[in-house]
Amino acid sequence: MDRTVPRTGSEEIELYIRTYYSLLRSSAEAQLRTLEETHAAMGSSLHPGAHNPQPDMAAFVYSSLRLPECILQVERVILGQTEAVFQLNGFGDVGAWRPVAARARRRRCYFDGRETLACLIASGTDIDDIIPILTAFQIEWNKLNARLQGEQVRAFLDAPQDDEEGLATLAVGIGIGRDDLARLRQVWGDHFWSLIRAIAAGRKRLCVRLLAGSLTDYRKATQLWWDAVLEKAPELTRQPVYFISSNPHSLVNLVSGFALRHEAELVEVLHWPRNAELLAEWQEIESRNVPSSRENLLYYVQKKHMATAEGRALAERRAQDEAACGIRRFDSRHGLDSEAQVIRLDQVRPEWIDPRLRLPGLEALRRSDALIVNIDYPLGMAAYLILTYIASRASRMLGIYAMGKAATLNGVIGDVMISSVVHDEQSQNTYLLDNCFSAADIGDDLVYGTVMDNQKTVSVRGTFLQTPRYMDVFYREGYTVIEMEAGPFLSAIYELWRPKRYPSNEVIDMHRLPFDVGFLHYASDTPLSKGRNLGAGALSYFGMDPTYSTGLAILKRIFSLEIARLQNPPERAAAG
């Protein structure tokens, strides 16, 4: 049996965490510059150049992607669990402020149009995430500000040359690599020169305040979110449930098969000039020159097209088809920023679903009373809060599954990892589980990556709260997967199985659970190398390969279990 993994022994990380939590206990706004020294001293793997006067452009790009563009104007960031918390603290109706969003972090935020950013947080993990992101952003902003004060640079910014030559001129003028500046230009797009001018105009002096931080406050936010779903789908309290944490697009696309029935229309979209690269890939698939999935590419084109004005009509037709095959979507309007979807298995149409899902006996699902609940995967401890609350309101849990991104220490981007051991940094527990998935369940559905089962996962507190020494400790113990939700989910599963709260610092055998449990992760980052980070921004087409292979595995598992349950119900089995 695996022994409990030791702590990393990083006093620097612990000091940083203690420092920002002590600051956030204050009822006044805390200056973020107070954290800069402990942040830099931590030696984060994502911010190795924090102490160096040379700008760490990788850290600046990473933090930029996880903050809304209004951060250029923001001077204070207020954290709270619900709109009501902000109102109680004198900020008025923040829900009436302008909604803003980051490109690579899902969090409900509102901007007052002047200097204040209100962020709704779902758990303590959001604090462990957003405080280091803001601190890294401010450190690197101020480094760049110092380099943008030269007379020649400021004269250039008065009328910048917005082309490759102009970018090269600016890079030389401020003493950073052209490629680093080009990456920042790519991330900020049309707002790039506004960013540079804002940095040149003055140093960033952010302050932050936490309005409420008790566990009860987080539970209230979770309750507000889920009760809004139950109001429209009360059957969730009466019928058995298969729970999935994934994303809002892959599972419903596979079940509805809408893109496949509208192939001709989507192929026409591929011929638009802006889709030249995708068209070339489609032609390679059709001529069998590449092994890529034509279904996955169609799903991707549908997703991109429906995000445009031209795709609205198609999106309306998709909504009608989804309703016809038992799919209901519930957008989150308050509290947690997580879409929920409910799929009635008795309304699944075998002739519509993705052909890779057409298992023998699917017609039996017409007699099913089970529901699939899919939530847009949460961040860290929000997973624990969500699953414990949903399970407390459901009549029966038949299966619990999670798929999502992770960093890999032994694979490459696009690989799929399946773990049987999970160490949770939140609880310090090591969970030994009977993961229902194996490499064989992914099979031929993963084209470009490798499936690695029998892996070991560590669920960390935050992406910045890792150091090279931290990762080395776990790697020496055989831990090769780094993510944030498996541990909190397993703490919730423990409470669904045992008559007490999850313990701490124990090795827990999670075999022989009364329901099915499975975790699938696909590699989006390789922190031990300097390779490209799939999780840096929006999902690319090639990121669809591991996403859909894991989604297919989960749905195949649920369909197979439900067919078996219907053919051999408990009362019949007991009689036999």
KAJOLIN-V413543 format. One record per pair of residues at least 12 apart in sequence whose ideal C-beta (glycine too) atoms are under 6 Angstrom apart, sorted by the first residue. I is the first residue (numbers start at 1). GAP is how many residues later the second one is. Records with the same first field share a line. If there is no record, write none. Layout:
I = GAP ; GAP
This chain:
2 = 419
4 = 426 ; 503
5 = 418 ; 425 ; 472
8 = 462 ; 465
10 = 457 ; 460
12 = 29 ; 30
13 = 29 ; 452
15 = 23
16 = 22 ; 26
19 = 19
20 = 15 ; 111
24 = 186
29 = 47 ; 178 ; 180
30 = 178
31 = 176
32 = 102 ; 103 ; 106 ; 174 ; 176
35 = 100
36 = 103
39 = 96
43 = 424
44 = 420
45 = 421 ; 422 ; 423 ; 482
46 = 16 ; 418
47 = 12 ; 89
50 = 89
55 = 85 ; 88 ; 89 ; 121
56 = 84
57 = 123
59 = 77 ; 81
60 = 80
61 = 122 ; 123 ; 126
63 = 70 ; 73 ; 74
64 = 123
65 = 38 ; 39 ; 472
66 = 36 ; 38 ; 39 ; 67
67 = 35
68 = 32 ; 33 ; 34 ; 41
69 = 122
70 = 30 ; 41
72 = 126
74 = 43
75 = 40
76 = 40 ; 131
77 = 40 ; 131
78 = 40 ; 131
79 = 40 ; 42 ; 131
80 = 131
81 = 136 ; 137 ; 140
82 = 139 ; 253
83 = 12
85 = 126 ; 127
86 = 32
89 = 122
94 = 16 ; 24
97 = 13 ; 14 ; 15
98 = 13
103 = 434
104 = 433
106 = 231
107 = 12 ; 230
108 = 12 ; 229
122 = 214 ; 260
123 = 95 ; 258 ; 259 ; 262
124 = 257
125 = 254 ; 255 ; 256
128 = 333 ; 334
129 = 333
132 = 332
134 = 72
138 = 66 ; 68
141 = 58 ; 63
142 = 61 ; 62
144 = 55
145 = 54 ; 58
147 = 27
148 = 51 ; 52
153 = 20
157 = 40 ; 43
160 = 33
167 = 14
218 = 167
221 = 114
222 = 163 ; 164 ; 167
224 = 110 ; 111
225 = 107 ; 110 ; 111
226 = 163
229 = 101 ; 111
233 = 109
237 = 156
238 = 157
239 = 130 ; 132
240 = 130 ; 156 ; 158
241 = 130 ; 132 ; 153 ; 156
242 = 130 ; 156 ; 157 ; 316
243 = 130 ; 157
244 = 130 ; 157
245 = 130 ; 132 ; 157
246 = 128 ; 157
248 = 91 ; 128
249 = 54
250 = 297 ; 298 ; 301
251 = 123 ; 300
252 = 75 ; 89
253 = 46
254 = 100 ; 297 ; 301
255 = 98
256 = 65 ; 66 ; 69
257 = 95 ; 96 ; 97
258 = 60 ; 63
259 = 39 ; 40 ; 43
266 = 32 ; 35 ; 36
269 = 36
270 = 12
282 = 15
291 = 156
295 = 59
296 = 248 ; 252
300 = 241 ; 244
325 = 22 ; 24 ; 27
326 = 17 ; 18 ; 21
327 = 16
328 = 14
329 = 12
338 = 37 ; 38 ; 40
339 = 37
340 = 35
341 = 33
342 = 29 ; 31
343 = 29
345 = 20 ; 23 ; 25 ; 217
346 = 20 ; 22
348 = 17
350 = 12
356 = 196
357 = 198
359 = 200
361 = 202
364 = 199 ; 202
367 = 199
368 = 194
370 = 192
377 = 27
380 = 104
381 = 107
383 = 102 ; 105 ; 106
384 = 104 ; 107 ; 108
387 = 102 ; 105
388 = 104
391 = 105
397 = 118
398 = 117
399 = 116 ; 117
400 = 117
401 = 117 ; 153
402 = 87 ; 117
403 = 117 ; 147
405 = 119 ; 130
406 = 75 ; 77 ; 115
407 = 75 ; 118 ; 120
408 = 115 ; 118
409 = 66 ; 71 ; 119
410 = 70
411 = 112
413 = 110 ; 121
414 = 34 ; 35 ; 132
415 = 34 ; 35 ; 108
416 = 26 ; 30 ; 33 ; 35 ; 106 ; 130
417 = 35 ; 38 ; 64 ; 104
418 = 17 ; 19 ; 35
419 = 36 ; 37 ; 38 ; 62
420 = 15 ; 34
421 = 35
422 = 35 ; 64 ; 65 ; 68
423 = 35
424 = 35 ; 63
425 = 35 ; 36
426 = 61
427 = 64 ; 75 ; 77
428 = 76 ; 77
429 = 77 ; 79
430 = 77
431 = 59 ; 77 ; 79
432 = 77
433 = 77
434 = 77
435 = 83 ; 84
436 = 80 ; 82
437 = 81 ; 83 ; 116
438 = 15
439 = 12 ; 14
441 = 112
442 = 107 ; 111
445 = 104 ; 107
446 = 103
447 = 98
448 = 97
449 = 97
455 = 25 ; 26
456 = 22 ; 23
457 = 24 ; 29
458 = 16 ; 21 ; 24
459 = 25 ; 27 ; 28
460 = 22 ; 24
481 = 40
483 = 38
486 = 33
497 = 16
520 = 30
522 = 24
